[in-house]
Amino acid sequence: MTTGIQTIIYPVKDLEKAKAVYGALVGAAPVVDSPYYVGYNVAGQDIGLDPNGHNEGMTAYWHIADIEASIAALVAAGAAVLEPAKNVGGGRLIASMKDADGNLIGLLQNP
């Protein structure tokens, strides 16, 4: 069902300052560098900076093979859908869930 948490998105207010900090942390240039998202890949781990993500907070995404099946299984187990699956570009789908304690669960399906 999952290959584990492989993507973490940080909300940032100043994308240029955040790029400097995270670039220094990972020791590499971003693999995606746009005004709406900056992404790094470090040893198979995707680290993203989202200048518009403050409503969602930091999100860790579980990479899964079938997002709709995972949503259904989580709902059946007691989780609630916060944001249904949506395409965020290139066929990549994300969804947000909450567990019974209100913890955020991010799901990501690559094309």
BELLIN-V903441 format. One record per pair of residues at least 12 apart in sequence whose C-alpha atoms are under 8 Angstrom apart, sorted by the first residue. I is the first residue (numbers start at 1). GAP is how many residues later the second one is. D is the distance in Angstrom with one decimal. If there is no record, write none. Layout:
i=I gap=GAP d=D
i=I gap=GAP d=D
//
This chain:
i=1 gap=63 d=5.7
i=1 gap=64 d=6.2
i=1 gap=65 d=7.5
i=1 gap=69 d=7.3
i=2 gap=60 d=6.6
i=2 gap=61 d=5.6
i=2 gap=62 d=4.3
i=2 gap=63 d=6.7
i=3 gap=59 d=7.2
i=3 gap=60 d=5.6
i=3 gap=61 d=6.3
i=4 gap=58 d=5.3
i=4 gap=59 d=5.8
i=4 gap=60 d=7.8
i=5 gap=55 d=6.4
i=5 gap=56 d=5.5
i=5 gap=57 d=4.3
i=5 gap=58 d=6.1
i=6 gap=38 d=7.2
i=6 gap=39 d=5.0
i=6 gap=40 d=6.0
i=6 gap=54 d=7.7
i=6 gap=55 d=6.5
i=6 gap=56 d=6.4
i=6 gap=57 d=6.4
i=7 gap=38 d=6.0
i=7 gap=39 d=4.5
i=7 gap=40 d=5.9
i=7 gap=41 d=7.5
i=7 gap=53 d=5.8
i=7 gap=54 d=5.1
i=7 gap=55 d=7.2
i=7 gap=56 d=7.7
i=8 gap=38 d=6.4
i=8 gap=39 d=5.1
i=8 gap=40 d=6.2
i=8 gap=50 d=7.2
i=8 gap=51 d=5.7
i=8 gap=52 d=4.4
i=8 gap=53 d=6.2
i=9 gap=38 d=6.0
i=9 gap=39 d=4.5
i=9 gap=40 d=5.8
i=9 gap=41 d=6.7
i=9 gap=49 d=5.6
i=9 gap=50 d=5.2
i=9 gap=51 d=6.4
i=10 gap=37 d=7.7
i=10 gap=38 d=6.1
i=10 gap=39 d=5.0
i=10 gap=40 d=6.1
i=10 gap=43 d=7.5
i=10 gap=47 d=7.0
i=10 gap=48 d=4.8
i=10 gap=49 d=6.9
i=11 gap=38 d=5.9
i=11 gap=39 d=4.8
i=11 gap=40 d=5.8
i=11 gap=41 d=6.8
i=11 gap=42 d=4.6
i=11 gap=43 d=5.3
i=11 gap=45 d=7.9
i=11 gap=46 d=5.9
i=11 gap=47 d=5.9
i=12 gap=37 d=6.3
i=12 gap=38 d=5.9
i=12 gap=39 d=4.9
i=12 gap=40 d=7.5
i=12 gap=41 d=7.2
i=12 gap=42 d=7.3
i=13 gap=38 d=5.5
i=13 gap=39 d=7.8
i=14 gap=37 d=6.9
i=15 gap=20 d=7.9
i=15 gap=23 d=8.0
i=15 gap=34 d=7.3
i=15 gap=35 d=7.7
i=15 gap=36 d=6.1
i=18 gap=31 d=7.5
i=19 gap=19 d=7.5
i=19 gap=30 d=7.8
i=26 gap=14 d=8.0
i=26 gap=16 d=6.9
i=28 gap=12 d=7.7
i=36 gap=14 d=6.5
i=36 gap=15 d=6.3
i=36 gap=16 d=7.2
i=37 gap=12 d=5.7
i=37 gap=13 d=5.1
i=37 gap=14 d=6.9
i=38 gap=12 d=6.9
i=59 gap=45 d=7.3
i=59 gap=46 d=7.6
i=59 gap=47 d=6.3
i=60 gap=45 d=7.1
i=60 gap=46 d=5.8
i=61 gap=44 d=6.9
i=61 gap=45 d=4.3
i=61 gap=46 d=5.1
i=61 gap=47 d=5.8
i=62 gap=43 d=7.6
i=62 gap=44 d=6.0
i=62 gap=45 d=4.9
i=62 gap=46 d=6.0
i=63 gap=44 d=6.1
i=63 gap=45 d=4.8
i=63 gap=46 d=5.9
i=63 gap=47 d=7.7
i=64 gap=43 d=6.8
i=64 gap=44 d=6.1
i=64 gap=45 d=5.4
i=64 gap=46 d=8.0
i=65 gap=44 d=5.9
i=65 gap=45 d=7.6
i=66 gap=43 d=6.6
i=67 gap=18 d=7.1
i=67 gap=26 d=7.5
i=67 gap=27 d=7.8
i=67 gap=28 d=7.7
i=67 gap=40 d=6.9
i=67 gap=41 d=7.0
i=67 gap=42 d=5.9
i=68 gap=17 d=7.4
i=71 gap=26 d=7.9
i=78 gap=21 d=6.9
i=78 gap=22 d=6.4
i=79 gap=18 d=6.5
i=79 gap=19 d=5.5
i=79 gap=20 d=4.5
i=79 gap=21 d=5.9
i=80 gap=17 d=5.5
i=80 gap=18 d=5.2
i=80 gap=19 d=6.5
i=80 gap=20 d=7.8
i=81 gap=14 d=7.9
i=81 gap=15 d=6.3
i=81 gap=16 d=4.5
i=81 gap=17 d=6.5
i=82 gap=13 d=7.7
i=82 gap=14 d=5.2
i=82 gap=15 d=5.0
i=82 gap=16 d=6.7
i=83 gap=12 d=5.4
i=83 gap=13 d=4.9
i=83 gap=14 d=6.8
i=84 gap=12 d=6.7
i=90 gap=21 d=7.4
i=91 gap=19 d=6.8
i=91 gap=20 d=5.1
i=92 gap=16 d=7.2
i=92 gap=17 d=5.8
i=92 gap=18 d=4.7
i=92 gap=19 d=5.5
i=93 gap=15 d=5.7
i=93 gap=16 d=5.1
i=93 gap=17 d=6.5
i=93 gap=18 d=7.8
i=94 gap=12 d=7.1
i=94 gap=13 d=5.5
i=94 gap=14 d=4.5
i=94 gap=15 d=6.5
i=95 gap=12 d=5.2
i=95 gap=13 d=6.7
//
